[in-house]
Amino acid sequence: MLHQPIMDKLFALKLSGMLEGLRQQMESPQYKKLSFDERFGLLLDREWDLRQTRKLHRRMRMARFRESAVMEDLNISAKRGLDRKQVLYLAEGKWIREKLNMIITGPTGAGKTYLACALGNAACRNGFSVRYFQLSRLLEKLKLARADGSYPKFLDRMAKCQLLILDDWLRNHLSETQTNDILEIVEDRYNHSSTMVITQIPVAEWHEQFANPTLADAIMDRIVHNAYRLELKGESMRKRRSSLTHSGHLEV
């Protein structure tokens, strides 16, 4: 069969999108009405779409979001302290291209993590590499990396990530070593990539959470002064969810 060698080569070249597209064209008489350019263009589109989908799935797996949140499920309410126009603008990712930061604050249960994961999901869809960490777990990974000699490589991976999301930021007081670790990360990322921090600790109280005041100044200088700020208000969303009997959206 004339098509079989072509299909074998597409398989060998791992062009599975084009391979499936060719099979579809062979099985559907309607494609015979199209020109060579049109049919070939459809094959290219099939391959392109498949590869973009795979890349998105890889970015989502690498991000390891704490919650499966998407912008489409957000019902952004002004009474929660958020401006719809601003949140939708941030979801477009221009701030990430400009290497800026974001700070999301608010009381426990206000929906900070859900909002952060939804914005992180949007960043993945816009082609950015994203990593999500709870700060305590990141610090533990840094401690282990120091012990097994992989510390420089781990820092390099953190530096290359286009958006780093740090949840539960400064929930606990940081030691001198932990403070230095965080400075290493934010120093590498400053003006090169974006960092998002999520916390219930007001920015004015950050300084006292670090062991070393000088390092604290350096960290805050690299995060706070070029950051968008979103401050969530209102009652705990966990309490609201427990009382809802029907709702298709999470209000944040």
N, C-alpha and C positions, 0 to 999 in steps of 0.2 A: 504494500500500500504506500502511495506516494507520501502521505502525511506522517507515517510512522517514524521515518528517520528524523523528521523535523521535531516530532514530539519527544523522541529519545534525546535529542540534543537540548531541547528546552528543559527536560528533566535533569540532564547532566549539568546544565548551567544554573540550575536551581531557580529557573524562571517559572515558578509554579503558577503565578497569576496569568501569565501569557499562555501557559499550557492549558489551564482550565478554560480560559477564554477561547482558545482554538478548538477545544473539544465542543464547547457550546456552539461555536460557529458551524462546525461540521454537522451537528445534530439538528440545527434549525435552518430550514430553507430560506427564511426571511433575509439571512445575511448575504445570500447570493445576489440580492438586488443592490448591494452596496459596492462601491469602488474599492480597489486595493488599498488606497490611502485611508478610506474610512474604516475598513476592517482592521488594518494595521494600527490605526489610531485607537480603536477600541481595545485592542490587545495591550497596547502600551498603557492605556488608562487603567486596565484591570491589574496589570503588574504594579503600577504606581500606587494605586489604592491599597493593594494588599501589603506592600512594603511600608506604607505610612501607618497602616493599622498595626502592623507588627511592631514598628518603632514606638507607637503610642503605648501598646501593651507593655513593652520593655520599660518605658519611662514610668509607667504606673507601678510596675512591680518593684522597680528600684526605689521609688518614693516611699513605699511602705506607710501609707497614710493610716492614721489611727481610726478614721471613720470614712465610710464610703459616701462622701458628700459631693454633690455637683451643684453648680450655680442654678440650674433649672429648678431645683427643689427648694431654693431659698425664697422665702416671702419676706423681703426686706422691709422692716417697719421703722418709721421715723421715731416712734416712741421707744425703740431700742437704742437710740442714739446714732443711727446710721443714715447716711444719705444715699438713696438708691443710685443716683447718677454717679457718685463717687465710687461706690462699690462696683458697679458695672464697668466703669472706666478702669479700675484696678484689675478687673478680671481679664481685660484685654492684654495685659502684660507689658505695656509700654514702660512702666516703672522698672521692670526687670531689665529691659534693654538699656535703660539709663543707669543701671547699677545702683539703684536706690534701695532703701530698706522699708520695712513695715513693722509697726508695733500695734498689737491688738491687746487691749486691756479690758478689764471688767470683772465683776464679781463671779464667784464660783457658780457654775451651772448656767451661765448666761449665754452659752453657745459659741464661745470663743474658738474652741477646737474645731467645731463643725464648720464655722466660717472659714477658718484657716485652711482646712482640708479642701473645702470647695474652691477656694482661690488657688490652692496648690494643684488641684485637679485641672482647673482652667489653664494654669501655666503649662502643665503636661500637654494639654491639647493644643496649646500654642507653640509647641516644639521645644520647650525649655526642660532641662534636666533638673529634677527636684529630689531632695531628700528630706524626710521628716524624722525628727527625734524628740523624745522627751529628754529634757536636759540631763536628768539624773542618769538615764541610760547612755547618753552620749559620753558623759563623764566616766562612766564605768568602762565603755569601750576604749576611751583614751588611756585609762589606767592599765587595761589589759594590753593595749598596743605598746605602751612603754615597757611592759614586762617581757613581751615576746620579740621586741626589736622592730615591730612594724609601725611604730609611731610616725616616722617621716612619711611613709607611704599613705597612712591613714589621713594625715594632714593634707597631703597632696590631693587625695580624693575629695576631701571636704572643700578645698580651694577651687577645684574644677567644677563643682556642682553650681549651676546657675542660680538656683534658689534653694537656700537652706532654711528649713522651718524648725525652730526650737520652741517646743511647747513646755509648759510649766516652768517658764524662765524665772530663775532666782526664787523658787518656792522655798528653798533651803539656803542657809548661809554657805558660801563657798570657801574652801581652804585656800591657802597660798598656792599650792600646786594646781588646784582646780581653776583658780583665777588666772593663773599663767596659761593654762591650757586653753581657756576661752579666749584670752588675748591672742594667742597664736592663731586661732581660727579666724577671729574677726580681723586681725591684721592682714592675713593672707587674702581675705575677701574684700577688704576695703577698696572701693573704686574699681573692683574687678568683677564682682558678682553681688547678688542681693541676699539679704538675710531677713527673715520674718521671725519675730519673737512674740509669743503668746503668754500672757501673765496676768495674775490678779494683783500683783504688786505694782502700785503706782510708780511711775518713772522717778518721781521725787524721792522715793525710798530705795531705789536701786543701790545707791552708793554704799549704804551700810551693810548690804548683803555680801560684799566682797571683803576678803581678808586684808588685801593690800590697797590702801587708798590711791596710791599712784597708778597702779594697774587698773583700778576701777575707773579713774579719770580717762585713761587711754581707751578702755573698752567702750565706755559711754560716748566718748567723742566719735568713735567709729560706727556707732549704731544709731544714736539718737538724733544727731544734727542733720542727717539727710534721710529721715524716715517719714513716711506717711503714718498717721496715727488714727486708729479706729478704736473708739471707746464704747463698749457695749454697756447698756444700762437695763434696769428692770429686774423682775423676779427671775428665779431660777427656771430655765427651760426644762430641767428634769422634773420639777414639780408640775409645770404646765403639761408636759407629755403624759404624766401619770393621771391627769384629770381629763385629758381629751378622749372622747369616744370616737370621733371621726375627724380626720384631717389628712389632706394629701400633701401638705407642705410643713416644713419646720420654719417657724417665724424666728428670725434673729434680729 
